[in-house]
Structure formats: structure tokens, C-alpha cells
Amino acid sequence: MSYKVSLQSFEGPFDLLVYLIENAQMSIYDIKIAEITKQYMEYIEQMKSMDVMVATEFMVLAATLIDIKSKMILPRTTEMEGTYIDEDPRSELVERLLEYKKYKKGAELLFEREEYMSLVYEKPQEDISAYLEEPDEYLALDIRQFAGAFNLFLSKKKREEDVRSHYTRIEREKATIESRMSLIKNRFKSALSHGLRRLSLKDLIPNKKDRYDVVVTFISVLQMMRDKYLDAEQKSTYGEISIIPGEREIEDEQ
């Protein structure tokens, strides 16, 4: 019993034959049958050497190629009713190859379409009759009612603008790390002048309720510790952080 053979990228005898013809850059209408038959038979032998059972369809095509090769050697001129017709033994094979390529191309297009449609998702149809059956509603206003509503809108807008004109929104300027480091230096200079060498981190935060001030102060202290202007001590986890002078003098310029 024969079965379909798929070796490397070939799924059948015509697939292999088309590959050999195109790889040799031959015209499908002018096949060098001797060369193609030789390459085809070498491939069959390769399949046998790999212990692959060669399908009947491969052997049938091999026999067809050998038959065509033998006919190519013989004279191809036939006399018919006083005329001579040059018969080409390759004609039937060419027609079969063209038909195979046509169907193979169609199969490739169908496969590409299947791949594309597998990525397409459709939204289920919904019943929108409830929105189509209800007519649009229109406001029944005469010209005086419309003008009154518009004047009411304008007067409300004017009152809002009058209220805004009496108030000004002011945003406090955010402190920078450089300005906070300068403030910390001044705090320590003042403390040292009074004999104090230890300050709490909380004492260096101008506005303890402002999270931004807390973060800027903490980062500024870390920067001054890296520059060895300050050191920090914490005796317990989540305990109070004490800040003390570091190796460098506070008066030194950074």
C-alpha cells in the first residue's frame, strides 16, 4: 500500500520535479529531460539509502521520466495525411506540471487566507432595535423661552467670572535640594555656635506636614552625608534619626 512521502521540503513527486526544474533554471516548456531524470533518480536513491519507503507515486513518475528520456532519443517525426508532425514526448508532462503549479499556488493562497482569518475576531451581532424604534425627542421651545435660557446661562457665567476675579491662586515655590542643603548648613552653623552638635532630622524639616518638604530634606541630608559634611545615627528601627557633623567642616564650600 502506498502512502504520501514528505522528505525535507517535498511532499510529492511533482513537488520534487518542479523544484529540480526551477533550481536548474530551466524553462518548464523546454525541460532537459536527461539531466532532470538523473537528478530525480539520485534523489530516489537517497531516499532508499535513508531507509525511507518510496511511495508508488514517486516510482510512477520515475518510470514516466525514463520513458520520456528514451523517446527523446528516437525520431519524433510522424507522417499524417502527407504532412509531418514533430511530436514532443514532454508535452503531456509539461501540461501536468502546469496544472500542478496552478493548484499548488491556489493551495498556498488558501493557506495564507486561513492564517489571516485565524487572527480575525468578530463581534457577535447585537439587538439594537430598542434604539431604532424610539424616535428622537425634540425640545418644544419658542424663541422667547430659548432666549431666556441663553440669558440665564450668560448671567451665571458672568457671576462665576466676577467671583474668580477677586481671588488669585498662588502656588508655593517648591524647594530645591540645593536650597535645602544651604538651609541645613545654616541650621548647623547656628547650632554649633550655641554648642549643639546634634540635631534631629525633624528639626531640619521646615514644614513637617508637607510630604515634599520631608522628602527633599531627607535627600539633602543623604547628599551631605555622601559628601562627608554630616553623619546620621539611629539607635532603633523606626527610631529618631539624629544628625551630627561629619569629617568635613560645615563652613567648607561644596
GIPE-V916095 format. One record per helix or strand. SS is the DSSP state (H for helix, E for strand). FROM is the first residue (numbers start at 1). TO is the last residue. Records with the same first field share a line. If there is no record, write none. Layout:
SS->FROM-TO  FROM-TO
This chain:
E->7-7  10-10  77-80  83-86  198-200  230-233  242-245
H->13-23  33-49  56-73  91-117  129-133  143-165  177-193  201-204  211-226
